[in-house]
């Protein structure tokens, strides 16, 4: 099964990751993508890996906010 790709050559999963990271940055905390996944920084020295379903959920919230602007 091939993955959907947008005009810039990014897969749907890559787009969702970027949208989720933007949602986290705009709403609560620093977030970033690493080779192992998406992480948010909690406190000064703690990072938490975000599940794939949470990434999808936050990306959906991000898209909803963008539609309402």
HTML snippet that shows the backbone in 3Dmol.js (N, CA, C, O; Angstrom):
<script src="https://3Dmol.org/build/3Dmol-min.js"></script>
<div id="view" style="width:600px;height:400px;position:relative"></div>
<script>
const pdb = `
ATOM      1  N   UNK A   1       0.841  -1.173   0.000  1.00  0.00           N
ATOM      2  CA  UNK A   1       0.000   0.000   0.000  1.00  0.00           C
ATOM      3  C   UNK A   1       0.890   1.242   0.000  1.00  0.00           C
ATOM      4  O   UNK A   1       1.729   1.399   0.887  1.00  0.00           O
ATOM      5  N   UNK A   2       0.719   2.104  -0.963  1.00  0.00           N
ATOM      6  CA  UNK A   2       1.527   3.322  -1.029  1.00  0.00           C
ATOM      7  C   UNK A   2       0.890   4.405  -0.164  1.00  0.00           C
ATOM      8  O   UNK A   2      -0.323   4.440   0.042  1.00  0.00           O
ATOM      9  N   UNK A   3       1.757   5.287   0.336  1.00  0.00           N
ATOM     10  CA  UNK A   3       1.293   6.350   1.208  1.00  0.00           C
ATOM     11  C   UNK A   3       0.986   7.594   0.382  1.00  0.00           C
ATOM     12  O   UNK A   3       1.637   7.846  -0.633  1.00  0.00           O
ATOM     13  N   UNK A   4       0.001   8.368   0.812  1.00  0.00           N
ATOM     14  CA  UNK A   4      -0.346   9.601   0.130  1.00  0.00           C
ATOM     15  C   UNK A   4       0.795  10.605   0.260  1.00  0.00           C
ATOM     16  O   UNK A   4       1.406  10.728   1.322  1.00  0.00           O
ATOM     17  N   UNK A   5       1.074  11.318  -0.821  1.00  0.00           N
ATOM     18  CA  UNK A   5       2.156  12.305  -0.836  1.00  0.00           C
ATOM     19  C   UNK A   5       1.588  13.616  -1.355  1.00  0.00           C
ATOM     20  O   UNK A   5       0.850  13.624  -2.339  1.00  0.00           O
ATOM     21  N   UNK A   6       1.926  14.727  -0.701  1.00  0.00           N
ATOM     22  CA  UNK A   6       1.441  16.034  -1.154  1.00  0.00           C
ATOM     23  C   UNK A   6       2.363  16.598  -2.224  1.00  0.00           C
ATOM     24  O   UNK A   6       3.330  15.952  -2.626  1.00  0.00           O
ATOM     25  N   UNK A   7       2.060  17.798  -2.679  1.00  0.00           N
ATOM     26  CA  UNK A   7       2.821  18.398  -3.778  1.00  0.00           C
ATOM     27  C   UNK A   7       4.265  18.712  -3.418  1.00  0.00           C
ATOM     28  O   UNK A   7       5.097  18.857  -4.312  1.00  0.00           O
ATOM     29  N   UNK A   8       4.580  18.819  -2.151  1.00  0.00           N
ATOM     30  CA  UNK A   8       5.953  19.097  -1.734  1.00  0.00           C
ATOM     31  C   UNK A   8       6.733  17.817  -1.464  1.00  0.00           C
ATOM     32  O   UNK A   8       7.873  17.873  -1.002  1.00  0.00           O
ATOM     33  N   UNK A   9       6.134  16.666  -1.746  1.00  0.00           N
ATOM     34  CA  UNK A   9       6.824  15.400  -1.580  1.00  0.00           C
ATOM     35  C   UNK A   9       6.802  14.837  -0.176  1.00  0.00           C
ATOM     36  O   UNK A   9       7.538  13.897   0.123  1.00  0.00           O
ATOM     37  N   UNK A  10       5.967  15.397   0.698  1.00  0.00           N
ATOM     38  CA  UNK A  10       5.870  14.894   2.074  1.00  0.00           C
ATOM     39  C   UNK A  10       4.726  13.899   2.172  1.00  0.00           C
ATOM     40  O   UNK A  10       3.687  14.062   1.532  1.00  0.00           O
ATOM     41  N   UNK A  11       4.927  12.872   2.977  1.00  0.00           N
ATOM     42  CA  UNK A  11       3.864  11.910   3.217  1.00  0.00           C
ATOM     43  C   UNK A  11       2.863  12.491   4.205  1.00  0.00           C
ATOM     44  O   UNK A  11       3.149  13.468   4.896  1.00  0.00           O
ATOM     45  N   UNK A  12       1.688  11.878   4.261  1.00  0.00           N
ATOM     46  CA  UNK A  12       0.666  12.309   5.210  1.00  0.00           C
ATOM     47  C   UNK A  12       1.198  12.235   6.636  1.00  0.00           C
ATOM     48  O   UNK A  12       0.930  13.127   7.441  1.00  0.00           O
ATOM     49  N   UNK A  13       1.940  11.193   6.956  1.00  0.00           N
ATOM     50  CA  UNK A  13       2.505  11.036   8.303  1.00  0.00           C
ATOM     51  C   UNK A  13       3.474  12.176   8.617  1.00  0.00           C
ATOM     52  O   UNK A  13       3.454  12.709   9.726  1.00  0.00           O
ATOM     53  N   UNK A  14       4.313  12.553   7.666  1.00  0.00           N
ATOM     54  CA  UNK A  14       5.261  13.648   7.882  1.00  0.00           C
ATOM     55  C   UNK A  14       4.527  14.973   8.106  1.00  0.00           C
ATOM     56  O   UNK A  14       4.928  15.783   8.942  1.00  0.00           O
ATOM     57  N   UNK A  15       3.460  15.179   7.356  1.00  0.00           N
ATOM     58  CA  UNK A  15       2.661  16.399   7.514  1.00  0.00           C
ATOM     59  C   UNK A  15       2.012  16.423   8.892  1.00  0.00           C
ATOM     60  O   UNK A  15       2.015  17.454   9.564  1.00  0.00           O
ATOM     61  N   UNK A  16       1.452  15.282   9.317  1.00  0.00           N
ATOM     62  CA  UNK A  16       0.822  15.214  10.641  1.00  0.00           C
ATOM     63  C   UNK A  16       1.840  15.484  11.750  1.00  0.00           C
ATOM     64  O   UNK A  16       1.524  16.161  12.728  1.00  0.00           O
ATOM     65  N   UNK A  17       3.031  14.969  11.608  1.00  0.00           N
ATOM     66  CA  UNK A  17       4.069  15.206  12.623  1.00  0.00           C
ATOM     67  C   UNK A  17       4.361  16.696  12.731  1.00  0.00           C
ATOM     68  O   UNK A  17       4.432  17.235  13.836  1.00  0.00           O
ATOM     69  N   UNK A  18       4.529  17.360  11.608  1.00  0.00           N
ATOM     70  CA  UNK A  18       4.810  18.795  11.636  1.00  0.00           C
ATOM     71  C   UNK A  18       3.645  19.585  12.222  1.00  0.00           C
ATOM     72  O   UNK A  18       3.854  20.541  12.969  1.00  0.00           O
ATOM     73  N   UNK A  19       2.421  19.189  11.885  1.00  0.00           N
ATOM     74  CA  UNK A  19       1.249  19.875  12.427  1.00  0.00           C
ATOM     75  C   UNK A  19       1.147  19.671  13.934  1.00  0.00           C
ATOM     76  O   UNK A  19       0.831  20.609  14.665  1.00  0.00           O
ATOM     77  N   UNK A  20       1.407  18.464  14.400  1.00  0.00           N
ATOM     78  CA  UNK A  20       1.358  18.192  15.843  1.00  0.00           C
ATOM     79  C   UNK A  20       2.420  18.996  16.579  1.00  0.00           C
ATOM     80  O   UNK A  20       2.151  19.563  17.638  1.00  0.00           O
ATOM     81  N   UNK A  21       3.620  19.046  16.024  1.00  0.00           N
ATOM     82  CA  UNK A  21       4.695  19.826  16.647  1.00  0.00           C
ATOM     83  C   UNK A  21       4.299  21.293  16.738  1.00  0.00           C
ATOM     84  O   UNK A  21       4.532  21.935  17.762  1.00  0.00           O
ATOM     85  N   UNK A  22       3.705  21.828  15.680  1.00  0.00           N
ATOM     86  CA  UNK A  22       3.244  23.221  15.705  1.00  0.00           C
ATOM     87  C   UNK A  22       2.169  23.418  16.765  1.00  0.00           C
ATOM     88  O   UNK A  22       2.172  24.431  17.465  1.00  0.00           O
ATOM     89  N   UNK A  23       1.239  22.457  16.894  1.00  0.00           N
ATOM     90  CA  UNK A  23       0.190  22.577  17.905  1.00  0.00           C
ATOM     91  C   UNK A  23       0.809  22.641  19.290  1.00  0.00           C
ATOM     92  O   UNK A  23       0.459  23.511  20.087  1.00  0.00           O
ATOM     93  N   UNK A  24       1.729  21.723  19.585  1.00  0.00           N
ATOM     94  CA  UNK A  24       2.377  21.727  20.896  1.00  0.00           C
ATOM     95  C   UNK A  24       3.098  23.048  21.144  1.00  0.00           C
ATOM     96  O   UNK A  24       2.976  23.620  22.228  1.00  0.00           O
ATOM     97  N   UNK A  25       3.841  23.537  20.165  1.00  0.00           N
ATOM     98  CA  UNK A  25       4.591  24.790  20.337  1.00  0.00           C
ATOM     99  C   UNK A  25       3.665  25.965  20.594  1.00  0.00           C
ATOM    100  O   UNK A  25       3.974  26.834  21.410  1.00  0.00           O
ATOM    101  N   UNK A  26       2.526  26.001  19.902  1.00  0.00           N
ATOM    102  CA  UNK A  26       1.595  27.120  20.052  1.00  0.00           C
ATOM    103  C   UNK A  26       0.754  27.034  21.317  1.00  0.00           C
ATOM    104  O   UNK A  26       0.230  28.051  21.772  1.00  0.00           O
ATOM    105  N   UNK A  27       0.613  25.846  21.893  1.00  0.00           N
ATOM    106  CA  UNK A  27      -0.336  25.677  22.988  1.00  0.00           C
ATOM    107  C   UNK A  27       0.247  25.280  24.337  1.00  0.00           C
ATOM    108  O   UNK A  27      -0.411  25.474  25.359  1.00  0.00           O
ATOM    109  N   UNK A  28       1.442  24.737  24.376  1.00  0.00           N
ATOM    110  CA  UNK A  28       1.889  24.335  25.709  1.00  0.00           C
ATOM    111  C   UNK A  28       3.390  24.202  25.888  1.00  0.00           C
ATOM    112  O   UNK A  28       3.912  24.639  26.914  1.00  0.00           O
ATOM    113  N   UNK A  29       4.093  23.631  24.957  1.00  0.00           N
ATOM    114  CA  UNK A  29       5.473  23.283  25.254  1.00  0.00           C
ATOM    115  C   UNK A  29       6.288  23.065  23.975  1.00  0.00           C
ATOM    116  O   UNK A  29       5.751  22.951  22.873  1.00  0.00           O
ATOM    117  N   UNK A  30       7.584  23.014  24.170  1.00  0.00           N
ATOM    118  CA  UNK A  30       8.473  22.747  23.049  1.00  0.00           C
ATOM    119  C   UNK A  30       8.311  21.294  22.613  1.00  0.00           C
ATOM    120  O   UNK A  30       8.229  20.394  23.449  1.00  0.00           O
ATOM    121  N   UNK A  31       8.265  21.074  21.318  1.00  0.00           N
ATOM    122  CA  UNK A  31       8.154  19.722  20.770  1.00  0.00           C
ATOM    123  C   UNK A  31       9.122  19.596  19.604  1.00  0.00           C
ATOM    124  O   UNK A  31       9.441  20.579  18.936  1.00  0.00           O
ATOM    125  N   UNK A  32       9.580  18.383  19.370  1.00  0.00           N
ATOM    126  CA  UNK A  32      10.500  18.152  18.261  1.00  0.00           C
ATOM    127  C   UNK A  32      10.413  16.704  17.798  1.00  0.00           C
ATOM    128  O   UNK A  32       9.914  15.827  18.504  1.00  0.00           O
ATOM    129  N   UNK A  33      10.913  16.488  16.596  1.00  0.00           N
ATOM    130  CA  UNK A  33      10.955  15.136  16.033  1.00  0.00           C
ATOM    131  C   UNK A  33      12.383  14.619  16.087  1.00  0.00           C
ATOM    132  O   UNK A  33      13.328  15.337  15.760  1.00  0.00           O
ATOM    133  N   UNK A  34      12.527  13.391  16.494  1.00  0.00           N
ATOM    134  CA  UNK A  34      13.803  12.702  16.542  1.00  0.00           C
ATOM    135  C   UNK A  34      13.652  11.441  15.695  1.00  0.00           C
ATOM    136  O   UNK A  34      12.549  11.123  15.250  1.00  0.00           O
ATOM    137  N   UNK A  35      14.721  10.741  15.476  1.00  0.00           N
ATOM    138  CA  UNK A  35      14.672   9.522  14.676  1.00  0.00           C
ATOM    139  C   UNK A  35      13.709   8.481  15.271  1.00  0.00           C
ATOM    140  O   UNK A  35      13.153   7.651  14.552  1.00  0.00           O
ATOM    141  N   UNK A  36      13.526   8.542  16.599  1.00  0.00           N
ATOM    142  CA  UNK A  36      12.658   7.576  17.279  1.00  0.00           C
ATOM    143  C   UNK A  36      11.216   8.024  17.419  1.00  0.00           C
ATOM    144  O   UNK A  36      10.369   7.224  17.819  1.00  0.00           O
ATOM    145  N   UNK A  37      10.907   9.275  17.104  1.00  0.00           N
ATOM    146  CA  UNK A  37       9.531   9.741  17.237  1.00  0.00           C
ATOM    147  C   UNK A  37       9.433  11.209  17.568  1.00  0.00           C
ATOM    148  O   UNK A  37      10.372  11.977  17.357  1.00  0.00           O
ATOM    149  N   UNK A  38       8.273  11.592  18.094  1.00  0.00           N
ATOM    150  CA  UNK A  38       7.997  12.970  18.478  1.00  0.00           C
ATOM    151  C   UNK A  38       8.077  13.059  20.001  1.00  0.00           C
ATOM    152  O   UNK A  38       7.573  12.194  20.716  1.00  0.00           O
ATOM    153  N   UNK A  39       8.718  14.118  20.479  1.00  0.00           N
ATOM    154  CA  UNK A  39       8.904  14.321  21.913  1.00  0.00           C
ATOM    155  C   UNK A  39       8.434  15.712  22.305  1.00  0.00           C
ATOM    156  O   UNK A  39       8.518  16.655  21.518  1.00  0.00           O
ATOM    157  N   UNK A  40       7.939  15.827  23.530  1.00  0.00           N
ATOM    158  CA  UNK A  40       7.658  17.127  24.123  1.00  0.00           C
ATOM    159  C   UNK A  40       8.537  17.277  25.351  1.00  0.00           C
ATOM    160  O   UNK A  40       8.842  16.302  26.038  1.00  0.00           O
ATOM    161  N   UNK A  41       8.940  18.515  25.615  1.00  0.00           N
ATOM    162  CA  UNK A  41       9.746  18.793  26.793  1.00  0.00           C
ATOM    163  C   UNK A  41       8.830  19.190  27.934  1.00  0.00           C
ATOM    164  O   UNK A  41       7.994  20.083  27.799  1.00  0.00           O
ATOM    165  N   UNK A  42       9.002  18.511  29.059  1.00  0.00           N
ATOM    166  CA  UNK A  42       8.201  18.761  30.253  1.00  0.00           C
ATOM    167  C   UNK A  42       9.170  19.114  31.367  1.00  0.00           C
ATOM    168  O   UNK A  42       9.906  18.254  31.851  1.00  0.00           O
ATOM    169  N   UNK A  43       9.172  20.347  31.766  1.00  0.00           N
ATOM    170  CA  UNK A  43      10.128  20.782  32.779  1.00  0.00           C
ATOM    171  C   UNK A  43      11.491  21.026  32.155  1.00  0.00           C
ATOM    172  O   UNK A  43      11.641  21.066  30.934  1.00  0.00           O
ATOM    173  N   UNK A  44      12.481  21.189  33.024  1.00  0.00           N
ATOM    174  CA  UNK A  44      13.822  21.529  32.564  1.00  0.00           C
ATOM    175  C   UNK A  44      14.609  20.347  32.018  1.00  0.00           C
ATOM    176  O   UNK A  44      15.442  20.518  31.127  1.00  0.00           O
ATOM    177  N   UNK A  45      14.361  19.174  32.530  1.00  0.00           N
ATOM    178  CA  UNK A  45      15.196  18.045  32.129  1.00  0.00           C
ATOM    179  C   UNK A  45      14.407  16.764  31.862  1.00  0.00           C
ATOM    180  O   UNK A  45      14.911  15.662  32.076  1.00  0.00           O
ATOM    181  N   UNK A  46      13.180  16.915  31.399  1.00  0.00           N
ATOM    182  CA  UNK A  46      12.351  15.741  31.133  1.00  0.00           C
ATOM    183  C   UNK A  46      11.709  15.850  29.755  1.00  0.00           C
ATOM    184  O   UNK A  46      11.126  16.875  29.400  1.00  0.00           O
ATOM    185  N   UNK A  47      11.830  14.783  28.999  1.00  0.00           N
ATOM    186  CA  UNK A  47      11.214  14.707  27.672  1.00  0.00           C
ATOM    187  C   UNK A  47      10.321  13.476  27.638  1.00  0.00           C
ATOM    188  O   UNK A  47      10.668  12.432  28.189  1.00  0.00           O
ATOM    189  N   UNK A  48       9.171  13.604  26.987  1.00  0.00           N
ATOM    190  CA  UNK A  48       8.217  12.508  26.905  1.00  0.00           C
ATOM    191  C   UNK A  48       7.933  12.223  25.437  1.00  0.00           C
ATOM    192  O   UNK A  48       7.655  13.136  24.659  1.00  0.00           O
ATOM    193  N   UNK A  49       8.004  10.946  25.066  1.00  0.00           N
ATOM    194  CA  UNK A  49       7.690  10.568  23.696  1.00  0.00           C
ATOM    195  C   UNK A  49       6.177  10.539  23.536  1.00  0.00           C
ATOM    196  O   UNK A  49       5.459  10.022  24.392  1.00  0.00           O
ATOM    197  N   UNK A  50       5.705  11.097  22.433  1.00  0.00           N
ATOM    198  CA  UNK A  50       4.284  11.189  22.142  1.00  0.00           C
ATOM    199  C   UNK A  50       3.895  10.013  21.245  1.00  0.00           C
ATOM    200  O   UNK A  50       4.596   9.708  20.280  1.00  0.00           O
ATOM    201  N   UNK A  51       2.786   9.358  21.563  1.00  0.00           N
ATOM    202  CA  UNK A  51       2.335   8.214  20.768  1.00  0.00           C
ATOM    203  C   UNK A  51       1.843   8.665  19.398  1.00  0.00           C
ATOM    204  O   UNK A  51       1.511   9.833  19.198  1.00  0.00           O
ATOM    205  N   UNK A  52       1.801   7.732  18.467  1.00  0.00           N
ATOM    206  CA  UNK A  52       1.330   8.025  17.109  1.00  0.00           C
ATOM    207  C   UNK A  52      -0.113   8.514  17.121  1.00  0.00           C
ATOM    208  O   UNK A  52      -0.472   9.407  16.354  1.00  0.00           O
ATOM    209  N   UNK A  53      -0.943   7.936  17.987  1.00  0.00           N
ATOM    210  CA  UNK A  53      -2.340   8.375  18.046  1.00  0.00           C
ATOM    211  C   UNK A  53      -2.446   9.786  18.611  1.00  0.00           C
ATOM    212  O   UNK A  53      -3.319  10.549  18.197  1.00  0.00           O
ATOM    213  N   UNK A  54      -1.576  10.145  19.545  1.00  0.00           N
ATOM    214  CA  UNK A  54      -1.567  11.501  20.092  1.00  0.00           C
ATOM    215  C   UNK A  54      -1.089  12.494  19.033  1.00  0.00           C
ATOM    216  O   UNK A  54      -1.608  13.607  18.950  1.00  0.00           O
ATOM    217  N   UNK A  55      -0.108  12.099  18.228  1.00  0.00           N
ATOM    218  CA  UNK A  55       0.348  12.949  17.126  1.00  0.00           C
ATOM    219  C   UNK A  55      -0.809  13.223  16.174  1.00  0.00           C
ATOM    220  O   UNK A  55      -1.021  14.368  15.774  1.00  0.00           O
ATOM    221  N   UNK A  56      -1.555  12.196  15.810  1.00  0.00           N
ATOM    222  CA  UNK A  56      -2.701  12.369  14.908  1.00  0.00           C
ATOM    223  C   UNK A  56      -3.756  13.278  15.526  1.00  0.00           C
ATOM    224  O   UNK A  56      -4.319  14.135  14.845  1.00  0.00           O
ATOM    225  N   UNK A  57      -4.021  13.090  16.810  1.00  0.00           N
ATOM    226  CA  UNK A  57      -5.009  13.911  17.506  1.00  0.00           C
ATOM    227  C   UNK A  57      -4.592  15.377  17.521  1.00  0.00           C
ATOM    228  O   UNK A  57      -5.402  16.253  17.218  1.00  0.00           O
ATOM    229  N   UNK A  58      -3.342  15.652  17.867  1.00  0.00           N
ATOM    230  CA  UNK A  58      -2.870  17.043  17.924  1.00  0.00           C
ATOM    231  C   UNK A  58      -2.820  17.663  16.530  1.00  0.00           C
ATOM    232  O   UNK A  58      -3.090  18.854  16.375  1.00  0.00           O
ATOM    233  N   UNK A  59      -2.478  16.872  15.519  1.00  0.00           N
ATOM    234  CA  UNK A  59      -2.487  17.373  14.142  1.00  0.00           C
ATOM    235  C   UNK A  59      -3.910  17.752  13.732  1.00  0.00           C
ATOM    236  O   UNK A  59      -4.118  18.757  13.054  1.00  0.00           O
ATOM    237  N   UNK A  60      -4.878  16.952  14.142  1.00  0.00           N
ATOM    238  CA  UNK A  60      -6.273  17.249  13.844  1.00  0.00           C
ATOM    239  C   UNK A  60      -6.704  18.542  14.528  1.00  0.00           C
ATOM    240  O   UNK A  60      -7.402  19.360  13.927  1.00  0.00           O
ATOM    241  N   UNK A  61      -6.294  18.732  15.780  1.00  0.00           N
ATOM    242  CA  UNK A  61      -6.585  19.988  16.479  1.00  0.00           C
ATOM    243  C   UNK A  61      -5.947  21.170  15.755  1.00  0.00           C
ATOM    244  O   UNK A  61      -6.572  22.219  15.604  1.00  0.00           O
ATOM    245  N   UNK A  62      -4.720  21.003  15.312  1.00  0.00           N
ATOM    246  CA  UNK A  62      -4.009  22.061  14.590  1.00  0.00           C
ATOM    247  C   UNK A  62      -4.770  22.446  13.317  1.00  0.00           C
ATOM    248  O   UNK A  62      -4.974  23.627  13.039  1.00  0.00           O
ATOM    249  N   UNK A  63      -5.188  21.431  12.547  1.00  0.00           N
ATOM    250  CA  UNK A  63      -5.932  21.716  11.310  1.00  0.00           C
ATOM    251  C   UNK A  63      -7.238  22.435  11.613  1.00  0.00           C
ATOM    252  O   UNK A  63      -7.633  23.341  10.879  1.00  0.00           O
ATOM    253  N   UNK A  64      -7.908  22.041  12.682  1.00  0.00           N
ATOM    254  CA  UNK A  64      -9.159  22.715  13.062  1.00  0.00           C
ATOM    255  C   UNK A  64      -8.927  24.168  13.408  1.00  0.00           C
ATOM    256  O   UNK A  64      -9.722  25.032  13.038  1.00  0.00           O
ATOM    257  N   UNK A  65      -7.848  24.445  14.113  1.00  0.00           N
ATOM    258  CA  UNK A  65      -7.536  25.838  14.452  1.00  0.00           C
ATOM    259  C   UNK A  65      -7.198  26.654  13.212  1.00  0.00           C
ATOM    260  O   UNK A  65      -7.569  27.825  13.122  1.00  0.00           O
ATOM    261  N   UNK A  66      -6.506  26.054  12.264  1.00  0.00           N
ATOM    262  CA  UNK A  66      -6.126  26.756  11.044  1.00  0.00           C
ATOM    263  C   UNK A  66      -7.350  27.066  10.182  1.00  0.00           C
ATOM    264  O   UNK A  66      -7.404  28.105   9.523  1.00  0.00           O
ATOM    265  N   UNK A  67      -8.322  26.169  10.190  1.00  0.00           N
ATOM    266  CA  UNK A  67      -9.544  26.395   9.427  1.00  0.00           C
ATOM    267  C   UNK A  67     -10.366  27.539  10.015  1.00  0.00           C
ATOM    268  O   UNK A  67     -11.079  28.232   9.290  1.00  0.00           O
ATOM    269  N   UNK A  68     -10.266  27.732  11.322  1.00  0.00           N
ATOM    270  CA  UNK A  68     -11.056  28.763  12.003  1.00  0.00           C
ATOM    271  C   UNK A  68     -10.383  30.124  12.033  1.00  0.00           C
ATOM    272  O   UNK A  68     -10.949  31.073  12.575  1.00  0.00           O
ATOM    273  N   UNK A  69      -9.195  30.243  11.470  1.00  0.00           N
ATOM    274  CA  UNK A  69      -8.498  31.547  11.459  1.00  0.00           C
ATOM    275  C   UNK A  69      -9.044  32.431  10.383  1.00  0.00           C
ATOM    276  O   UNK A  69      -8.585  33.562  10.221  1.00  0.00           O
TER     277      UNK A  69
END
`;
const viewer = $3Dmol.createViewer("view");
viewer.addModel(pdb, "pdb");
viewer.setStyle({}, {cartoon: {color: "spectrum"}});
viewer.zoomTo();
viewer.render();
</script>
